[in-house]
Amino acid sequence: MTFIACTAVADDPSAAEATHPELWRQARRFNLPVKLALTAAHDVAAQARDAAKARLISLAPCHAGSPELWRATHAFETNLAHTGKAARVRVNPTYTLHAIDNLALSALAIDLHNHAPCLGLGGAAGQAWCALEWILEHAADGETLLFAGDQSPTGTSALGVAALFRMSPDDGTAVRLVAVERAPLGRDGAATPPLPDGAAGLRRWLDALWSFAARARGPFAYTVPPADSDGRDRITVVAEVPAEVR
């Protein structure tokens, strides 16, 4: 069995920096999605029984980079499309960090002195549900910390999300992750194509789950919206809310 011990969301850079000044000082050269992902991850890691031994799963941003890197890339692509020639684009070398998908995973493992097995998932659409499947399939005694960060395609906003899963709850009030169910979409596929985002879909599922838990008990089947899916399957995440919830 797999239970959700706690979750965290970071979407306000000013608030995140105010509550985690040392973390943001160390990550000052990282891009915003990574900073917010690390903020959320540290919030749930603080509730772990032993964060140094928790398995870590990181969802890479589907829109990697920073506003600076996005502008430089956009300028390069625009000039190439209009003139057929590559323009000279000046980019601060530190911005190359912003294109590294596993940066958040490496940084968190170092921060937590963690040497447990880890998993980094790439920037494909629907990767959050693959992560939940992995957590269910590899259920074992211990904890798993799932975290993600992403930004809008234009880099105008960013989001960090994290969740801590346990194979055994502290009491009978934890919500249980039951299954991730998939059904083929058929020949026609999805009417709405997926919009790749490493963090937003995970947040929408958690928001729906906690909204349900605030008013009801029992099984909760969340049908993943087409925009948050992988474009191939109809995905349903099944959880169970106990009689008493923290």
C-alpha positions as CSV (number, residue, x, y, z in Angstrom):
1,M,0.0,0.0,0.0
2,T,1.1,3.6,-0.7
3,F,-0.1,6.6,1.3
4,I,0.3,10.3,0.8
5,A,2.1,11.7,3.9
6,C,2.1,15.3,2.9
7,T,2.3,17.7,-0.1
8,A,3.6,21.2,-0.9
9,V,3.2,23.8,-3.6
10,A,5.5,26.8,-4.3
11,D,4.2,29.4,-6.7
12,D,5.3,32.7,-5.2
13,P,9.0,33.4,-5.6
14,S,9.0,36.2,-3.0
15,A,7.4,34.1,-0.4
16,A,9.6,31.1,-1.2
17,E,12.7,33.1,-0.9
18,A,11.5,34.7,2.4
19,T,10.8,31.3,4.0
20,H,13.9,29.5,2.6
21,P,16.6,32.2,2.4
22,E,19.6,29.9,2.6
23,L,18.2,27.5,0.0
24,W,17.6,30.4,-2.4
25,R,21.1,31.8,-1.7
26,Q,22.7,28.5,-2.6
27,A,20.4,28.1,-5.7
28,R,20.7,31.8,-6.8
29,R,22.0,30.8,-10.2
30,F,19.4,28.2,-10.8
31,N,16.3,28.9,-12.9
32,L,13.0,29.7,-11.3
33,P,11.3,26.3,-11.9
34,V,14.2,24.5,-10.1
35,K,14.2,27.0,-7.2
36,L,10.4,26.5,-6.7
37,A,10.7,22.7,-7.1
38,L,13.4,22.6,-4.4
39,T,11.4,24.8,-2.1
40,A,8.4,22.5,-2.3
41,A,10.7,19.4,-2.0
42,H,12.3,20.8,1.2
43,D,8.9,21.5,2.7
44,V,7.8,17.9,2.4
45,A,11.3,16.5,3.2
46,A,11.0,18.3,6.6
47,Q,8.1,15.9,7.3
48,A,10.0,12.7,6.3
49,R,11.0,10.1,8.8
50,D,14.4,9.9,7.3
51,A,14.9,12.2,4.3
52,A,18.4,10.9,3.7
53,K,17.0,7.5,2.9
54,A,13.9,8.5,0.9
55,R,13.8,7.6,-2.8
56,L,13.8,10.7,-4.9
57,I,11.8,11.1,-8.1
58,S,12.2,14.3,-10.1
59,L,10.0,15.4,-13.0
60,A,12.0,17.5,-15.5
61,P,10.5,20.8,-16.7
62,C,8.8,20.5,-20.0
63,H,9.7,24.1,-20.6
64,A,13.3,24.0,-19.4
65,G,15.3,27.2,-18.9
66,S,14.7,30.7,-17.6
67,P,13.2,33.9,-19.1
68,E,16.8,34.9,-20.1
69,L,17.5,31.6,-21.9
70,W,14.0,31.6,-23.4
71,R,14.6,35.0,-24.9
72,A,18.0,34.1,-26.3
73,T,16.6,30.9,-27.8
74,H,13.6,32.7,-29.3
75,A,15.8,35.3,-30.8
76,F,18.0,32.7,-32.4
77,E,15.1,30.7,-33.8
78,T,13.3,33.9,-35.1
79,N,16.4,35.1,-36.9
80,L,17.0,31.7,-38.4
81,A,13.4,31.4,-39.6
82,H,13.4,34.9,-41.1
83,T,16.8,35.0,-42.6
84,G,17.9,31.4,-42.9
85,K,21.1,32.3,-41.0
86,A,22.0,31.8,-37.4
87,A,22.3,35.0,-35.4
88,R,25.0,35.7,-32.9
89,V,23.2,35.5,-29.5
90,R,25.0,36.6,-26.3
91,V,24.1,34.5,-23.3
92,N,25.5,34.6,-19.8
93,P,27.3,31.3,-19.3
94,T,25.6,30.7,-16.0
95,Y,22.3,30.3,-17.9
96,T,23.5,27.0,-19.3
97,L,22.6,25.6,-15.9
98,H,19.0,26.4,-16.7
99,A,18.9,23.7,-19.5
100,I,20.0,20.8,-17.3
101,D,17.0,18.6,-16.6
102,N,18.4,16.8,-13.6
103,L,19.6,19.9,-11.8
104,A,16.9,19.8,-9.2
105,L,17.4,16.1,-8.5
106,S,21.1,16.5,-8.0
107,A,20.7,19.6,-5.8
108,L,18.1,18.0,-3.6
109,A,20.2,14.8,-3.1
110,I,23.2,16.8,-2.1
111,D,21.1,19.0,0.3
112,L,19.6,16.0,2.0
113,H,22.8,13.9,2.0
114,N,20.7,11.3,0.2
115,H,22.2,8.2,-1.3
116,A,19.0,6.3,-1.9
117,P,17.9,5.1,-5.4
118,C,16.6,8.0,-7.5
119,L,14.7,8.4,-10.7
120,G,14.7,11.4,-13.1
121,L,11.9,11.5,-15.7
122,G,12.3,13.6,-18.8
123,G,10.2,16.4,-20.2
124,A,7.4,14.4,-21.9
125,A,3.7,15.1,-21.5
126,G,2.0,13.1,-18.8
127,Q,5.2,12.2,-16.9
128,A,3.6,12.8,-13.5
129,W,1.3,9.7,-14.0
130,C,4.3,7.6,-14.9
131,A,5.9,8.6,-11.7
132,L,2.8,7.6,-9.7
133,E,2.8,4.2,-11.5
134,W,6.4,3.7,-10.6
135,I,5.7,4.5,-6.9
136,L,2.9,2.0,-6.9
137,E,4.9,-0.7,-8.7
138,H,7.9,-0.4,-6.5
139,A,6.0,-0.3,-3.2
140,A,8.4,-1.2,-0.4
141,D,9.0,-0.2,3.1
142,G,10.2,3.3,3.2
143,E,9.4,6.7,1.7
144,T,9.4,8.3,-1.8
145,L,9.7,12.0,-2.4
146,L,8.2,13.1,-5.8
147,F,8.9,16.7,-6.9
148,A,8.5,18.8,-10.0
149,G,9.0,22.3,-11.3
150,D,8.0,24.0,-14.5
151,Q,7.2,27.3,-16.1
152,S,4.9,28.7,-18.7
153,P,6.3,28.6,-22.3
154,T,7.2,32.3,-22.1
155,G,8.8,32.0,-18.7
156,T,6.4,34.5,-17.1
157,S,5.4,32.2,-14.3
158,A,6.6,29.1,-12.6
159,L,5.5,26.4,-10.2
160,G,7.0,23.8,-7.8
161,V,5.1,20.8,-6.5
162,A,6.2,18.0,-4.1
163,A,4.6,15.0,-2.4
164,L,5.9,12.5,0.1
165,F,4.6,8.9,-0.1
166,R,4.9,6.3,2.6
167,M,4.3,2.5,2.4
168,S,3.0,2.6,6.0
169,P,1.1,5.6,7.5
170,D,1.7,7.0,10.9
171,D,-2.0,6.5,11.7
172,G,-5.3,5.9,9.9
173,T,-5.8,9.4,8.6
174,A,-3.5,9.3,5.5
175,V,-5.0,9.2,2.0
176,R,-4.1,6.1,0.1
177,L,-2.9,6.1,-3.5
178,V,-4.7,3.0,-5.0
179,A,-4.0,2.9,-8.7
180,V,-3.3,4.6,-12.0
181,E,-5.6,3.2,-14.6
182,R,-5.2,3.6,-18.3
183,A,-7.6,3.0,-21.2
184,P,-6.7,3.5,-24.9
185,L,-8.1,6.6,-26.6
186,G,-8.8,4.8,-29.8
187,R,-8.0,5.6,-33.4
188,D,-9.2,9.2,-33.2
189,G,-6.9,10.0,-30.2
190,A,-7.5,13.0,-27.9
191,A,-9.7,15.8,-29.1
192,T,-7.6,18.1,-27.1
193,P,-3.8,17.6,-27.4
194,P,-1.7,17.5,-24.3
195,L,0.0,20.7,-23.1
196,P,3.3,19.4,-21.6
197,D,4.0,20.7,-18.1
198,G,6.0,18.9,-15.5
199,A,4.2,20.4,-12.4
200,A,0.8,21.9,-13.3
201,G,-1.0,18.5,-13.9
202,L,0.3,17.2,-10.6
203,R,-1.0,20.3,-8.8
204,R,-4.4,20.0,-10.4
205,W,-4.7,16.4,-9.3
206,L,-3.7,17.2,-5.7
207,D,-6.0,20.2,-5.6
208,A,-8.9,18.0,-6.7
209,L,-8.0,15.3,-4.2
210,W,-7.8,17.6,-1.2
211,S,-11.0,19.3,-2.3
212,F,-12.7,15.9,-2.3
213,A,-11.2,15.0,1.1
214,A,-12.5,18.2,2.6
215,R,-16.1,17.2,1.9
216,A,-16.3,13.4,1.4
217,R,-14.8,10.0,2.3
218,G,-14.1,6.9,0.3
219,P,-12.7,6.3,-3.2
220,F,-11.9,9.3,-5.4
221,A,-11.3,8.6,-9.1
222,Y,-9.7,11.6,-10.9
223,T,-9.9,11.6,-14.6
224,V,-6.8,13.4,-15.9
225,P,-7.8,16.2,-18.2
226,P,-6.6,15.8,-21.8
227,A,-4.3,18.7,-21.5
228,D,-2.5,17.0,-18.6
229,S,-2.4,13.6,-20.2
230,D,0.1,12.0,-22.5
231,G,-2.1,12.2,-25.6
232,R,-2.3,8.4,-25.9
233,D,-4.3,7.1,-22.9
234,R,-7.3,8.0,-20.9
235,I,-5.8,8.1,-17.4
236,T,-7.6,7.9,-14.1
237,V,-5.8,8.2,-10.8
238,V,-7.7,6.4,-8.0
239,A,-7.2,7.4,-4.3
240,E,-9.0,6.5,-1.1
241,V,-9.9,9.0,1.6
242,P,-10.2,7.4,5.0
243,A,-12.9,8.0,7.5
244,E,-10.8,10.5,9.3
245,V,-8.4,12.9,7.5
246,R,-5.7,15.1,9.1
